[in-house]
Structure formats: C-alpha cells, structure tokens
Amino acid sequence: MPAVVRDALLGDERDDRHCSAMNRPGRPEDEAVLCGFVLDCASASVRDTVTEVTMQTPDKQLSDEQSREIAATIREEIARRRISRQTLAEQAKLSISTLEKALGGRRPFTLATTVRLEQALGVSLRKGADEPIAASVNGDVAPDHLGAYSRRSMQWIEGDYITLRPSFGEKGAIYAYRTEIIWDIAASCFEFRESERQDAAYTQFGEVSMPNQSGHVYLVTNRHGQFRVITISRPTIAGEMYGIINTLLAGRGSLLTPIAAPIAYVPIARIPDPTYGRIRAKEQNYDAYRAHLQKITDEPFAVFLPG
C-alpha cells in the first residue's frame, strides 16, 4: 500500500517559512499558547520560521557557452519529464531563484549547481568525457566545521527516515514527513533533504554535522545566517535517532518566537505503511508515532526543563 499523506491541503502546519513571513499582516487567530509536548494552539494556525539552506563550498563558474547549453538541456528534460522547475529545484537541493536565474541567463551555472542538477536528473549536462562528474572538495572526508568525519565511517546514517514531531497547528496531533540523508559529492559531506510535507513549499535541506566530541548528530539549515538546528542522538540498535528541533515560530503579525520540540527519525523500513502530514488520535500509525515521541523524554534522549 502506498504511503498516505494526511490533510495535504491544510495550510496551518507550515513550518520553516521564509523570512518574508515577517512582513505578512497580523492575524488575530495566529496567537499560540504553551501546552502539550511544547505548545497548544487555541484555534491558532501557527508557524515556525526558518529558510532554506545554501551550502558554503568553494565553486567555480562555467562559461557563458556552457551555461547556455546546460540551460537548454535542462529545459528539454523538464518538458520531457513534465515536472515543474520548483520540483527540480527541490530534488537538486537548490533554491528556485538560483535555478530560475541560471535558466534565464541572468547568472552562469556553477560547477556545484550543475553537479546537483545532474544527480537529480540522472543525466550528464556537461560535454566532454574527460571532465569529472563531481569535483569533491575534500574527497570522502567532511570539512572540519562539520566534524571532519569520513563517508565510510558514518555510512550507517545514510537512508530514508520517517520524521516525527508534535503538530504546531493542532494540540495532540503529530506532524510526520520524510527525510533522506545522502552523501553530497560536491559538498563532501552528508546532507539531508525533506519530502512528503503537506507544506511542500517550505521543505528544508541542509548539512549534517557529526563531531566526535559530543556524540550527537546535527542537521543544520542556514540561510543568510538564519538557522534551524536539529540535535539528535546517534542511532539506537534499531536505527532510530531522537532529539530536539530548534527553530522560530511565526505568530501574530511579524512576531517570531524561538521554539523547541521533540523530534524523532525512524528508519522507513520500520514503518510498514507510513502516513504523512498531520496525524490525529485513532488514525493510522498514531499510536506508534506517539510512542516514538514519548521515548524522547522517557529514556531520556532530551530534557525539557519547566519554566
């Protein structure tokens, strides 16, 4: 049975919004109060705010001629596959503005951008068989600021996970989506990218940091210095990882409030029939999802101090 996405059209679960959320008009119903795991929304539609990530890696620009040829090939692939530019940008872990500017000739393609598009499309966009498919910065070792881990030593983390946290839009509900952790050859590090979110426009992706000192894993989104950080444990014997998400909650008007909540990453193979979106009591997988979130404070994998 295919995975089920709950409430795909609901808009009040949108977390990780862009900074433009700070300029939207105030709405009286957007007021939130604390409760549940972290907060209760008394008829509220509340949102936490973080923007998409841009990887900070050395890169080089391709020539104007190469950029025109690549843009033409990408437009053909988009038309042949009948996908949108937004979908391609998400699959390649690029911002839509970066893709639009490159396709429109307003900026040249860079090597890292081209490599990500090649990986997303599964085709070579550059002519010349002697040109390397992926120019890695550090080989199979992550940069120092991410913990200098090797791909081989941390390969256990690679895979697909059901991601669970309390709903920010409905008391007692659970918000579920999918996260993939893969090795990015161009950036020379593990990266994560989310999917199956009912608020697809705000899907996140970023770098994975794994320093030896703390023994924890950090999933970091960084856009112009604005961060969303998820701190999770190393996996249990069953492969689950548990921890805390730290982000910004968009409330009334331009109000942005720091907020933390428990979060769980469960290997997708452990959920026979995964459901995504907002999962309510008595719905499929609710009890199993709730048990994973409860384990975070029961074990504990994270501690939430009372105010």
Secondary structure as GFF3:
##gff-version 3
##sequence-region A 1 307
A	DSSP	beta_strand	4	6	.	.	.	ID=ss1
A	DSSP	three_ten_helix	19	23	.	.	.	ID=ss2
A	DSSP	three_ten_helix	28	30	.	.	.	ID=ss3
A	DSSP	beta_strand	47	48	.	.	.	ID=ss4
A	DSSP	alpha_helix	64	81	.	.	.	ID=ss5
A	DSSP	alpha_helix	85	91	.	.	.	ID=ss6
A	DSSP	alpha_helix	96	103	.	.	.	ID=ss7
A	DSSP	alpha_helix	111	121	.	.	.	ID=ss8
A	DSSP	three_ten_helix	144	146	.	.	.	ID=ss9
A	DSSP	three_ten_helix	155	157	.	.	.	ID=ss10
A	DSSP	beta_strand	159	166	.	.	.	ID=ss11
A	DSSP	beta_strand	174	184	.	.	.	ID=ss12
A	DSSP	beta_strand	189	195	.	.	.	ID=ss13
A	DSSP	three_ten_helix	200	202	.	.	.	ID=ss14
A	DSSP	beta_strand	205	209	.	.	.	ID=ss15
A	DSSP	beta_strand	216	223	.	.	.	ID=ss16
A	DSSP	beta_strand	226	233	.	.	.	ID=ss17
A	DSSP	beta_strand	241	250	.	.	.	ID=ss18
A	DSSP	beta_strand	256	267	.	.	.	ID=ss19
A	DSSP	three_ten_helix	268	270	.	.	.	ID=ss20
A	DSSP	beta_strand	275	279	.	.	.	ID=ss21
A	DSSP	alpha_helix	286	298	.	.	.	ID=ss22
###
